[in-house]
């Protein structure tokens, strides 16, 4: 997707709020229409994320690396939860079926 036709839900971040799936997740987007920062909802892949499968797989690997190398236990736990959520997503299952390892 180019910036002229980016997703109107996630605004190109590929993440939405699990509680408010019609809003970009504030943990991944600074767009003014993203979910308010006071929302405690975790992020989940947007419906458009299948268009960005390679990027999502790379992000999951980054979160796994962060979970392993973080010195702050809370940061490590959060990164691990994000990586686990990405691994459980339908998109990750589809990537594995295609023979890619996210």
N, C-alpha and C positions, 0 to 999 in steps of 0.2 A: 504494500500500500504506500502510495506517496502521501505527502502532507496534504495535498489537495483532495484526496479521497479517503482520508483516515477514518477509522471507525468512529461513529458518532456517540458510542457508548463509552469506550475506554480511551478515546482520543489518542490512539496509537501506542498506549502503554502495554497493551495485551492483558491487562489485569482489571478486574472489577471487584467491588465489595461483595462478600458472600451474603451479607444482610441486605444490601441495597444493590442487586445485580444490574440495575439500570444506571449505575454511577461508576465512574472510574475509581479504582481503589486509591485512597490518598497515600498509601505507602509506595505507590509507583507512579503517581501522576500529580503534577502541580497545576493541572488545568482548573480554572475557576469552577467548573461544573462537577469536579470530582467529589467523592463522598467527604463529608466534613471530617476534619482531623479528630474531633471528639468521638467519632464513631469507633467502636471497639471491634468491628467486624474484620475477620481475616480476609485476605485477598484470595481470589481464585481466577483461573484463566478465563478470559473473555470468549464469547462465542466466535470472535474473529481470529482467535489465536491459532487456529489450524493454518492460517495463512502465514504464520510466523513460527512454524514448528522447529526449525533449526535454532532460532533465537531463544525459544522457550527451553529447549534442551540445554543450550549453553548456560542460560540463567540458572537452571536446576543444578548444574554441575558447580557453578559459582557458589550457590548457597550451600551445597554439600562441603565444598572446600572451606567455606567460612565456618561452618559448624565444627569442622575438625580442627581448625587452627585458632579459633577464638579463645581468648584468655578469660573473657567475662562469661560465666556460666549462663546468664540470662540471654546474652547475645547468641551463644552457641545453641541453646535450646530453641530460640526463635528461628534461627537459620535452619536448624534441623527440621522444625515443623513445616517451614515453607517448602523445603526440598521434598519432604514426605508428601505434602499436599500436591505438589507438582507431579510426583511419581504416581499418585493415586488418580490423577485427573484422567478423564476419558481421552484427552489428547495424548497423554503419555502412553496409554494403552495402544492407541492407534499408531504411534511412532514405533513402539516395540513390534507391532504386527507387521509393519513395513520393513523390519529388520534393522532399525536404528536403535541405539541404546541411549536414552536420554540421561 
